[in-house]
């Protein structure tokens, strides 16, 4: 099969079109013909080199939509030709963490396309329990733009920050996959949403998703603007995954008893906190890593009902994966970048 893979970490130049064997199936696994696979910053970090051991040559790609091509002998209820998503987060499903809905704390937790071979290929495989049926309500490209980013944003806002109607929610990185999902999830929960991005074009697109207040970090002091728009009160929730570059501004946006929830560190992982301000204002800083299978199913139902929607920035053929990843590195996108074999 054709696959875009790399044999050593590095820049986009290490990505090569390779002819690799189709995956061999275990009894409980399913072979999926990839129709679309969306990009994430995780793909860039894995390609550049992370300490976690990964199979080599490595095929990235965490968000896969496609057709069932073949099933293992012990697989029931799944047939060739069925339209499916692969759950990007995969756990044992039976341990104490999983039974609490904290799948990503499971000792066996892994992400498709990170610790396993992923979807930047004509075929990929997964356990049958990690497949989720999808309808024809959206195209394969659109469905591929959903699972990882929406489940992460849902975990951040609902499971961690406990968003409530009328909360003020500030979304940094509003043009990213997590950002466009967070805007919609917060809006659906009845919150007032502030979108933060670096261009007027991106902010206008955020407005079409329901953002109430548009803030440009290139030209405005974000914390000052948040205070001005909330009569000095500040934000109830800040959604953050940019990291060091905007961390001080993100913290200053919080009002008393505010919650900052973060799922990434795109611009750097080392940040400072003034503990005196932290405890006197009774702030909470929360980390979120992926989300539960239950949360993913919630998101899929809402998208099926068109109460939320996938947002596609651009679509590249598989052979142009280096160009697609470069677009992500340049932060030129609004929404999801997707590749198709």
Secondary structure by P-SEA (a helix, b strand, c coil): ccccccccccccccccccccccccccccbbbbccccccccaaaaaaaacccccccccbbbbccccccccccccccccccccbbbbcccccccccccccccccccccccccccccccccccccccccccccbbbbcccccaaaaaaccaaaaaaaaaccccccccccbbbbbcccccaaaaaaaaaaaaaccbbbbbcccaaaaaaaaaacccbbbbccccaaaaaaaaaaccccccbbbbccccccaaaaaaaccccbbbbbcccccccbbbbaaaaaaaabbbbbbbccccaaaaaaaaaaaaaccbbbbbcccccccaaaaaaaaaaacccccbbbbcc
